[in-house]
């Protein structure tokens, strides 16, 4: 009908209806992008943990060790046939989305804690120098 407002049939609105348009394909693309960062995160965190061990920063090393171990365990335990740590069929079939979100929030808290600890250490080193 001419003169009506709102999205017409077949139009794509980036607002409310965008999650329904291409939902499963969009989820697959997002998880593929997320899987792309698993190995660099694993390598980077492992290198930082080893460097902390070599430089004898015991407290920070012991703080980073469980997270590095979890990253390695999570990568090793990916079942064969999955496209990575984050597999779209596994997330939707088993309802793993909630556990992945919980893990992401824990990692966010860990990285915030580390950021402020490193910032405090840097300021302390600058003041003492």
DABELBEL-V52005 format. One record per residue. N is the residue number from 1. BURIAL is # if it has 24 or more other ideal C-beta (glycine too) atoms within 12 Angstrom, else .. D_LAST is the distance of its C-alpha to the last C-alpha in Angstrom with 2 decimals. Layout:
n-><N:N>
burial-><BURIAL:BURIAL>
d_last-><D_LAST:D_LAST>
This chain:
n-><1:2:3:4:5:6:7:8:9:10:11:12:13:14:15:16:17:18:19:20:21:22:23:24:25:26:27:28:29:30:31:32:33:34:35:36:37:38:39:40:41:42:43:44:45:46:47:48:49:50:51:52:53:54:55:56:57:58:59:60:61:62:63:64:65:66:67:68:69:70:71:72:73:74:75:76:77:78:79:80:81:82:83:84:85:86:87:88:89:90:91:92:93:94:95:96:97:98:99:100:101:102:103:104:105:106:107:108:109:110:111:112:113:114:115:116:117:118:119:120:121:122:123:124:125:126:127:128:129>
burial-><.:.:.:.:.:.:.:.:.:.:.:.:.:.:.:.:.:.:.:.:.:.:.:.:.:.:.:.:.:.:#:.:.:#:#:.:.:#:.:.:#:#:.:.:#:.:.:#:#:.:.:#:.:.:.:.:.:.:.:#:.:.:.:#:.:.:#:#:.:.:#:.:.:#:#:.:.:.:.:.:.:.:.:#:#:#:#:#:.:.:#:.:.:.:.:.:.:.:.:#:.:.:.:.:.:.:#:.:.:#:.:.:.:#:.:.:.:.:.:.:.:.:.:.:.:.:.:.:.>
d_last-><74.85:74.02:72.07:70.21:66.48:63.96:63.39:66.58:67.55:65.68:62.97:59.32:57.28:53.49:53.50:55.34:57.46:54.88:54.09:57.74:58.09:57.06:55.43:55.56:54.69:51.72:50.48:50.94:48.97:46.10:45.99:46.18:43.13:41.32:42.36:40.96:37.39:37.89:37.28:34.15:32.71:33.76:32.29:28.96:28.48:29.63:27.25:24.24:25.55:26.10:22.62:21.21:23.62:22.69:18.93:19.91:18.64:21.80:21.76:21.20:23.60:26.20:25.86:26.51:29.22:32.07:31.65:31.60:34.59:36.40:35.97:37.41:40.20:41.14:41.41:43.43:45.81:47.07:50.87:52.60:54.19:51.47:49.74:46.31:44.35:45.62:49.36:51.46:54.49:52.58:50.74:54.02:56.25:54.13:52.38:48.90:47.52:46.52:44.66:42.82:41.83:40.62:38.55:37.06:36.11:34.49:32.46:31.46:30.25:28.36:26.62:25.76:24.31:22.23:21.06:19.80:18.22:16.35:15.40:14.17:12.14:10.59:9.92:8.55:6.07:5.24:5.51:3.80:0.00>
